[in-house]
Amino acid sequence: MKDADSDSIEDRRTFLQKALPAPVALLSLLQGQDRKAESKEESEPAYNPAEHYYGMGIDPGLCIGCGRCAEACKAENDVPREPFYFRTWIERYVVQTSGETVVTSPDGGIAGFSPVAEADVLRTFFVPKLCNHCANAPCVQVCPVGATFITPDGVVLVDKDYCIGCRYCIQACPYGARFLHPVTLTAEKCTFCYHRLVKGLVPACVEVCPTQARIFGDLRQRRSPLHRFMRFNKIQVLKPHLNAEPKVFYANLDGEVK
Amino acid sequence: MDPRFQTLQEVLQQVKGYIYPNEVELHWGLLVVVYPYLTGLVAGAFILASLERVFNVREVQPTYRLSLLTALAFLIVAPLPLLAHLGHPLRSFEIFLTPNLRSAMAMFGFVYAWYLMVVLLLEIWFDYRQDLVLWSRRESGPRKWLHRLLTLGATDLSEASLRFDRNAGKLITLIGIPSAFLLHGYVGFIFGSVKANPWWSSVLIPVVFLFSAIVSGIALVLLLYMFTSLVRRVEIDMTCADKLSSLLLYALIVDFSLEVLDFIHRLYESEESIKILSQMISAKLFLSLVVLQALLGTVVPILLLGLLSPAFRSRGLVEVPDELRRWAYVGAAVLIQIGIFSTRWNVVIGGQLFSKSLRGLTVYKMELTGLEGFFVSAALLILPFVVLYFLIKVLPPWQEGETAAQAGLAEVA
């Protein structure tokens, strides 16, 4: 079982390695600016976080629940494979004609979802979830030593060499986006693939999404795809009443999603 | 498979409804239940001691020093469960060195240090200084040196210096009362300020914590007073025991009223979390909340104390012989301890048994061995009594000791 798993991971990895350059190349063709930035980066590797302010847009209407994003995230970020640790996951909502809503996310949706009997279904949809990189982040507020912080470019990160493992941030996160890494025993969460951002790349989950249900971009730049996303969609954030000011924006979000 | 993952796998099997995938692991376990229980006893015991000192409740004088030592013993042990619970205990000092001032938990270092250094140790020192000097003069061998060392060289027993001791002690107690409120109110705030968690997020939680702390502290000192009297074969001062139980009853009634208020308020407001919280109470917390905390831990002790203690009528509503009353007090105090421990359990564990998606319930699998296991927590609950034993050996808190000391002072004079 284990071997088969790791084999398939290897396969996916090689696939990703081969497949990744293609969309990147396409993207840079479409966005001349980005290519410039990239070539500039080679000669001048300095990345200035003050020039950016990141966020993510998600269109649940486009999500097909394939689980590629969660899989890519685990591979890219060495997230433990056990089904209790996720930086991102996909939820399926099945609203039945009876009014009852059944939500599932088997193994974070990595391997997709089993079909539902259509007879009783009123509507059904998928919702990708991840850290909301809140501007008024409860997790950052509660960390007793300041090991979790907001970068100037708006990303919430954890310093694993500083985290004392008290788990207060995990309790404070309204979205269940954090976990304690079973090996490092420090708090872990989505970083928007910060190591990729500084190279001018988009997060792995955005990169692999086959339907562009995830849109990544810079909230302050009009030419950013996120800007366009927010211009043409009705936007909602999760649990707005908590005033965490999340920076993951959902298009036309269903009221059932919490 | 790693046994840790095996446990999580078992939890996953028992999840009802939907929980976020990262919620399978329950993060604050038994050790975090023990922590507020211990600090509650510290604050409660100290507030009892301050009654005698500041509010001149003379009847509880026999328990004054015992309360202070109890508070100290429990305060020494209180941070251990937290330390054992940290993923990186060796980095814990960062809370003192580089605290995030916006974090409630970062205040721990300051509140704890303030309470230990400024309040408890100083108050105990000023209260014992005269005795320490007298003991060191009278005794021989290591005890003599230990007591002399503890005087810190302040051996002046003139009337003026003793008056200074008394005044300083009184001032420290005055500072100590809000500090004790701060200590436990702050622990309540750690939970009450988590807006992501509807079970915790309540402005009443710090206040409820505080009154339950007073209840548990008085009940513990009552038990310790009775027990130590029995061991020392000394007559129990029934005026003291009666007063303690009356105070206990008043505190218990306030505590219970606050908790009922919290409960009714939640039910009446009926926010979006009410459905899952009701399910949790009936499916997961029935034993610990309804039976242990409310019924056995609160209602039964209120009835026992209400009927037998002299709270409402000088001889109690039902007049019974001293012996029976003593047993009733012990019974009530033991039930209260069980009840307050359940309160802590229901807050800490209860707050993690439902998903923040408000769509499902999970389970808590308590381990037996390991740092987060039952045995370590049990040891941490016993340890304060061991510490207290040694404190009592070094600093005997007994009234008779004090009278002897007074006699010694007279001799010296």
Contacts between the chains, C-beta under 8 A, distances in Angstrom:
chain1	res1	chain2	res2	distance
A	82	B	5	5.2
A	82	B	8	7.1
A	83	B	12	7.0
A	83	B	21	6.6
A	83	B	24	7.7
A	84	B	5	7.4
A	84	B	8	4.9
A	84	B	12	7.4
A	84	B	21	6.7
A	84	B	22	7.0
A	84	B	24	4.5
A	84	B	25	5.6
A	85	B	21	8.0
A	85	B	22	6.8
A	86	B	21	4.9
A	86	B	22	5.8
A	89	B	20	7.8
A	89	B	21	5.2
A	91	B	18	7.7
A	101	B	359	7.9
A	102	B	18	7.7
A	103	B	17	8.0
A	103	B	18	3.9
A	103	B	357	7.0
A	103	B	359	5.6
A	104	B	18	6.5
A	105	B	18	7.2
A	105	B	20	7.9
A	105	B	21	5.7
A	107	B	21	7.7
A	108	B	21	5.0
A	129	B	20	7.6
A	138	B	194	7.7
A	138	B	195	6.6
A	138	B	196	6.0
A	140	B	102	8.0
A	141	B	102	5.1
A	141	B	103	6.5
A	142	B	103	5.2
A	142	B	104	6.7
A	142	B	105	6.4
A	142	B	194	7.7
A	143	B	100	5.6
A	143	B	103	5.8
A	144	B	94	8.0
A	144	B	95	5.1
A	144	B	99	6.5
A	144	B	100	5.9
A	144	B	103	4.7
A	144	B	105	4.0
A	144	B	106	4.0
A	144	B	108	7.0
A	145	B	91	7.5
A	145	B	94	4.3
A	145	B	95	6.0
A	145	B	98	5.9
A	145	B	99	6.9
A	145	B	100	6.1
A	145	B	106	7.0
A	146	B	98	6.3
A	146	B	99	7.8
A	146	B	100	3.9
A	146	B	103	7.8
A	162	B	91	7.3
A	162	B	94	7.0
A	163	B	87	7.3
A	163	B	88	7.0
A	163	B	91	7.8
A	164	B	86	5.4
A	164	B	87	6.8
A	164	B	88	5.0
A	164	B	89	7.8
A	164	B	91	4.5
A	164	B	92	5.8
A	164	B	94	6.2
A	164	B	95	7.3
A	165	B	86	5.1
A	165	B	87	1.9
A	165	B	88	4.9
A	165	B	91	8.0
A	166	B	82	7.8
A	166	B	85	7.5
A	166	B	86	5.7
A	166	B	87	7.6
A	166	B	105	6.6
A	167	B	27	4.3
A	167	B	28	6.6
A	167	B	87	7.6
A	168	B	103	7.5
A	168	B	105	5.3
A	168	B	190	7.7
A	170	B	22	7.7
A	170	B	27	5.2
A	171	B	27	6.5
A	171	B	28	6.9
A	171	B	194	5.7
A	171	B	196	7.3
A	171	B	197	6.7
A	171	B	351	7.9
A	171	B	352	7.8
A	172	B	194	5.5
A	172	B	196	5.7
A	173	B	196	6.2
A	174	B	195	7.4
A	174	B	196	3.6
A	174	B	356	5.9
A	175	B	20	7.4
A	175	B	356	7.3
A	176	B	19	7.8
A	176	B	20	3.0
A	176	B	21	7.6
A	176	B	22	4.9
A	176	B	23	5.3
A	176	B	355	7.3
A	176	B	356	5.5
A	176	B	357	7.1
A	177	B	22	7.0
A	178	B	22	6.6
A	179	B	22	4.3
A	179	B	25	6.7
A	180	B	25	6.9
A	180	B	27	6.7
A	180	B	87	6.4
A	182	B	2	7.8
A	182	B	4	6.6
A	182	B	5	7.8
A	184	B	87	7.9
A	185	B	87	3.3
A	185	B	88	6.3
A	186	B	87	5.9
A	186	B	88	7.0
A	242	B	195	5.6
A	242	B	196	6.6
A	258	B	356	7.9
A	258	B	357	5.1
A	258	B	358	5.9
A	258	B	359	7.2
